[in-house]
Amino acid sequence: MPVNPAEDVPRPPASFVTALQTGRLDRDALHPFPAPDPAVAAAADALIDEAAELVGGLVDAERIDRTRELPAGLLDRLRDGGWFRVRNSAALGGREMSDYDAFRLVERISAVSLPVGQTLAIQNAVGAAALLAALPEGPLRGWVEERIAAGTVSGFAGTSRPAPTTPGPGPPRCRPRTAPATC
């Protein structure tokens, strides 16, 4: 009778990360999934419904896809309504939503319009309002809190000029990856 060497080698237990990466997640490892307090869930549901009604009334998803432009005034309404700082305190104009409920908000709005949902996701996940939690107490945190309360919308951009596509004046070009990088 042939012996399968793979059966004789003990396998290390799979980690949660390995299970996620390989698509073999044991759902029992997540059970029981935390359930929000019913009053908190109802309040979050009402906020999500409010946002969906606002966006649904202002957005024609097919027009956005066709023109690649958000409707005039939409960003102002989202900013002024605290939808770009849903996880922040009410003192900063936020909606005090949990991370889970912020995710549900983005999911619901993305079903109406993916670009609008992505805008909400970016502002609430990597915008200044989201990064506030990483700042220690002090003058910088106070200054950022003032900007968030004022309704600042975050933006990110590269700080260096792109390399030119044709030789000529301008910053030096990097060589292809096959050669040592020289810029």
Phi, psi and omega in degrees: 000125181290146179255134177269109183301332181296331180286336182277344183269122178292139180260135177292149178298140180288139176277166177300318181295316179299318179298319177296315184293329182265358179075022181241049183288127176277106184299336178295336178292339180264351185276143350278135178292135183298136178254133179289157174302136183305322180291320178294319179297319180295319179295318179294318178301319180295319178295318180296319176297319179299314180295318181295322178293318178299307183294317180299328179281341183252344192247132167249099187303321180293323178294318178299316179297322183286316185266342184061032178228139174280151180299145177303134177087346183297311181298322177297317180295320179294317179296308184295333180274001179081013184283348176267002178218048186295336182266358181271166181291159177296331179298335178260011181085012181276177182254358177057038179274152174287165176302317181300314181289328174297320177296317178297323177299311180299319179299314182294315181291324178297331177291334177278311181205117180300316178299323178290318177299319179294322177299314177296318181299313182296312181297323184271349181251325183228003177285175182304323180298324179282326183283348181305323182300336181274350183273133176286162175302143178150186185298321181295316179298318178299318179296317179294319177301319178298317180295318180296314179300329179282353177093021179302135175259131184282156175209147179230148179202160174289154181250357179246152180286143176291152178294143179293152180273346177232148179299149179156190181296153179130187182295154180296149178271149173278146176284162176302161183298339181289339179254160175303138182292126172223119182236000000 
